[in-house]
Amino acid sequence: MATNMRADAGLVSRAANGVVAGIAGGIVFGILMAMMGMLPMVAMLVGSSSAVVGAVMHLVISAAFGLVFAVAVPATGTGALLGAGAIYGVLLWVVGPLLIMPAWLGMPLFMINGMTLMSLLGHVLYGLVAAGVLAALRRRTVRA
């Protein structure tokens, strides 16, 4: 019974660290999105055109994807975690802006242009920042 409680606490800790890491990555990527005027498009997913709604949606999505990353990627060295974060960012780019978002909004799928290439940069940046923050949080948790 005690082993199960420790495992549950470990999973909750990993998930919480992932949420924090995802929000950190989302803030950095969100700044880039705001500078490019992309936040209203994110808001369109919920029927709005507000940049503020887009920013909130973006951070919620970022937190969720950070949680998934933290739970899915085992404890590893910082370099490997950063590599996994960059790959995760590319995966999120393919699934999000190239597939789900355009399908949801009735736009062409897998459209590669200047905007989607900047989105690729932002998603890789998200993955790197989230992985870096996650690595720091994991080190802190191990020391505690």
C-alpha positions as CSV (number, residue, x, y, z in Angstrom):
1,M,0.0,0.0,0.0
2,A,2.8,2.4,0.9
3,T,4.5,1.7,-2.4
4,N,1.4,2.6,-4.4
5,M,1.0,5.9,-2.5
6,R,4.6,6.8,-3.2
7,A,4.1,5.9,-6.9
8,D,1.0,8.1,-7.0
9,A,2.8,10.9,-5.3
10,G,5.6,10.6,-7.8
11,L,3.2,10.7,-10.7
12,V,1.5,13.8,-9.3
13,S,4.8,15.5,-8.8
14,R,5.9,14.7,-12.4
15,A,2.6,16.0,-13.7
16,A,2.8,19.2,-11.6
17,N,6.3,19.8,-12.8
18,G,5.2,19.2,-16.3
19,V,2.4,21.8,-16.0
20,V,4.9,24.4,-14.7
21,A,7.4,23.6,-17.4
22,G,4.7,23.7,-20.1
23,I,3.5,27.1,-18.9
24,A,7.1,28.4,-18.9
25,G,7.5,27.2,-22.5
26,G,4.1,28.6,-23.4
27,I,5.0,32.0,-22.1
28,V,8.2,32.2,-24.2
29,F,6.4,30.8,-27.3
30,G,3.4,33.1,-26.5
31,I,5.6,36.2,-26.7
32,L,6.7,35.2,-30.2
33,M,3.1,34.5,-31.1
34,A,2.0,37.9,-29.8
35,M,4.7,39.6,-31.8
36,M,3.6,37.8,-35.0
37,G,-0.1,38.5,-34.4
38,M,-0.9,34.7,-34.1
39,L,-2.9,34.7,-30.9
40,P,-6.3,35.7,-32.5
41,M,-6.0,32.6,-34.7
42,V,-5.6,30.4,-31.5
43,A,-8.7,32.2,-30.1
44,M,-10.6,31.1,-33.2
45,L,-10.5,27.5,-31.8
46,V,-13.1,28.6,-29.3
47,G,-15.0,31.0,-31.6
48,S,-13.3,34.2,-30.6
49,S,-10.9,36.6,-32.2
50,S,-9.5,38.1,-29.0
51,A,-5.7,38.0,-28.6
52,V,-6.3,37.7,-24.8
53,V,-8.5,34.6,-25.3
54,G,-5.9,33.2,-27.6
55,A,-3.2,33.8,-25.0
56,V,-5.2,32.0,-22.3
57,M,-6.0,29.1,-24.7
58,H,-2.4,28.9,-25.7
59,L,-1.3,28.7,-22.0
60,V,-3.9,26.0,-21.2
61,I,-2.7,24.0,-24.2
62,S,0.9,24.6,-23.2
63,A,0.2,23.3,-19.6
64,A,-1.5,20.2,-20.9
65,F,1.3,19.4,-23.3
66,G,3.9,20.0,-20.6
67,L,2.1,17.6,-18.4
68,V,2.1,14.9,-21.1
69,F,5.8,15.5,-21.8
70,A,6.8,15.2,-18.1
71,V,4.8,12.0,-17.6
72,A,5.9,10.4,-20.9
73,V,9.6,11.2,-20.7
74,P,11.5,9.3,-18.1
75,A,14.1,10.8,-15.8
76,T,17.2,11.3,-17.9
77,G,20.1,13.7,-18.3
78,T,19.6,17.3,-19.2
79,G,21.0,16.9,-22.7
80,A,18.8,14.0,-23.5
81,L,15.8,15.8,-22.0
82,L,16.5,18.9,-24.2
83,G,16.8,16.7,-27.3
84,A,13.5,15.0,-26.4
85,G,12.0,18.5,-25.9
86,A,13.1,19.7,-29.4
87,I,11.6,16.5,-31.0
88,Y,8.4,17.0,-29.0
89,G,8.2,20.5,-30.3
90,V,8.4,19.3,-33.9
91,L,5.8,16.6,-33.2
92,L,3.5,19.2,-31.6
93,W,4.0,21.4,-34.7
94,V,3.0,18.7,-37.1
95,V,-0.1,17.6,-35.0
96,G,-1.2,21.1,-34.0
97,P,-0.7,23.9,-36.6
98,L,-0.4,21.5,-39.6
99,L,-3.2,19.1,-38.8
100,I,-5.6,19.7,-36.0
101,M,-5.9,23.5,-36.1
102,P,-6.4,23.8,-39.9
103,A,-8.9,20.9,-39.8
104,W,-10.8,22.5,-37.0
105,L,-10.9,25.9,-38.8
106,G,-11.6,24.5,-42.3
107,M,-8.2,25.5,-43.7
108,P,-5.9,23.4,-45.9
109,L,-3.9,20.7,-44.0
110,F,-0.1,20.5,-43.9
111,M,0.3,24.0,-45.4
112,I,4.0,25.0,-45.3
113,N,4.6,28.8,-45.6
114,G,6.4,31.5,-43.7
115,M,3.9,31.6,-40.9
116,T,4.0,27.8,-40.3
117,L,7.8,27.8,-40.5
118,M,7.9,30.5,-37.8
119,S,5.4,28.3,-35.8
120,L,7.9,25.4,-36.2
121,L,10.6,27.6,-34.6
122,G,8.2,28.5,-31.8
123,H,7.2,24.9,-31.1
124,V,10.8,23.8,-31.0
125,L,11.5,26.8,-28.6
126,Y,8.6,25.7,-26.5
127,G,9.9,22.1,-26.3
128,L,13.4,23.3,-25.4
129,V,12.2,25.8,-22.7
130,A,9.8,23.2,-21.2
131,A,12.5,20.5,-21.2
132,G,15.0,22.9,-19.5
133,V,12.5,24.0,-16.8
134,L,11.5,20.3,-16.3
135,A,15.2,19.3,-15.9
136,A,15.7,22.0,-13.3
137,L,12.5,21.0,-11.4
138,R,13.5,17.4,-11.5
139,R,16.9,18.2,-10.1
140,R,15.3,20.3,-7.3
141,T,12.9,17.4,-6.5
142,V,15.7,14.9,-6.3
143,R,17.7,17.1,-3.9
144,A,14.7,17.7,-1.6
